[in-house]
Amino acid sequence: MADLSFWSGGVAFAATFALFIAGIARAGVRDGSLPRAVTWTGLVLAAAGLLCLLAPVADGFGYLLPVVRFGGTIWLAFAAVLLTRTRSLTTKIDRGDE
């Protein structure tokens, strides 16, 4: 039961969260809505999250779990603020409200 808890709460969460971060970072690169430093940080966090899949096999990768969990949450909040500002700016320009 403890192994199932570790897999679902640790490794599986980190891997799926990494895919989520990678999708947002890739979209930010594609349309320029996020600065390059933010997108590259997101892609590095995503790579670390995918490396967490090796945590049950090699103990050294287990240290990446909290990095992805907490670092990814901070990155996600920061990216959300930037995307909200970018979205409201483009909406105002499209309407001519400048």
C-alpha positions as CSV (number, residue, x, y, z in Angstrom):
1,M,0.0,0.0,0.0
2,A,2.9,2.4,0.7
3,D,4.4,1.7,-2.7
4,L,1.0,2.5,-4.3
5,S,0.9,5.8,-2.4
6,F,4.4,6.7,-3.4
7,W,3.7,6.0,-7.1
8,S,0.4,7.9,-7.2
9,G,1.3,10.8,-5.0
10,G,5.0,11.2,-5.9
11,V,6.2,9.8,-9.2
12,A,2.9,9.8,-11.1
13,F,2.1,13.4,-10.0
14,A,5.6,14.7,-10.9
15,A,5.4,13.1,-14.3
16,T,1.9,14.3,-15.2
17,F,2.7,17.8,-13.7
18,A,5.8,17.8,-15.9
19,L,3.8,17.2,-19.0
20,F,1.4,20.0,-17.9
21,I,4.3,22.4,-17.4
22,A,5.9,21.4,-20.7
23,G,2.6,22.1,-22.6
24,I,2.3,25.6,-21.1
25,A,6.0,26.4,-21.7
26,R,5.9,25.1,-25.3
27,A,2.8,27.3,-26.0
28,G,4.6,30.2,-24.4
29,V,7.6,29.7,-26.7
30,R,5.4,29.3,-29.8
31,D,3.3,32.4,-29.4
32,G,5.7,34.6,-27.4
33,S,3.3,35.1,-24.5
34,L,6.0,34.1,-21.9
35,P,9.5,35.5,-21.7
36,R,12.3,33.1,-22.8
37,A,13.7,32.7,-19.3
38,V,10.3,31.6,-18.0
39,T,9.8,29.1,-20.8
40,W,13.2,27.6,-20.4
41,T,12.8,27.3,-16.6
42,G,9.5,25.5,-17.3
43,L,11.1,23.1,-19.8
44,V,13.9,22.3,-17.3
45,L,11.3,21.6,-14.6
46,A,9.4,19.4,-17.0
47,A,12.6,17.4,-17.8
48,A,13.2,17.0,-14.1
49,G,9.7,15.8,-13.6
50,L,10.1,13.2,-16.3
51,L,13.4,12.1,-14.7
52,C,11.3,11.4,-11.5
53,L,10.0,8.3,-13.2
54,L,13.4,6.8,-12.4
55,A,13.0,7.4,-8.7
56,P,11.8,3.9,-7.8
57,V,14.8,2.4,-9.7
58,A,17.5,4.8,-8.6
59,D,17.4,6.6,-5.3
60,G,19.2,9.7,-6.6
61,F,16.2,10.8,-8.6
62,G,13.9,10.9,-5.6
63,Y,15.3,14.3,-4.7
64,L,13.8,15.8,-7.8
65,L,10.2,15.0,-6.5
66,P,10.0,18.1,-4.2
67,V,11.9,20.2,-6.7
68,V,9.2,19.5,-9.3
69,R,6.3,19.7,-6.9
70,F,7.2,23.0,-5.2
71,G,9.2,24.6,-8.0
72,G,6.5,23.7,-10.5
73,T,3.8,25.2,-8.4
74,I,5.8,28.5,-8.1
75,W,6.5,28.4,-11.8
76,L,2.8,27.8,-12.6
77,A,1.7,30.7,-10.4
78,F,4.3,33.0,-12.0
79,A,3.4,31.9,-15.5
80,A,-0.3,32.4,-14.8
81,V,0.3,36.0,-13.7
82,L,2.3,36.7,-16.9
83,L,-0.2,35.0,-19.2
84,T,-3.0,37.0,-17.6
85,R,-1.2,40.3,-18.1
86,T,-0.3,39.3,-21.7
87,R,-3.9,38.3,-22.4
88,S,-5.4,41.5,-21.1
89,L,-2.9,43.6,-23.0
90,T,-3.6,41.9,-26.3
91,T,-7.4,42.2,-25.7
92,K,-7.1,45.9,-25.1
93,I,-5.0,46.4,-28.3
94,D,-7.5,44.3,-30.3
95,R,-10.4,46.5,-29.1
96,G,-8.4,49.7,-29.5
97,D,-8.6,50.7,-25.8
98,E,-4.9,51.3,-25.3
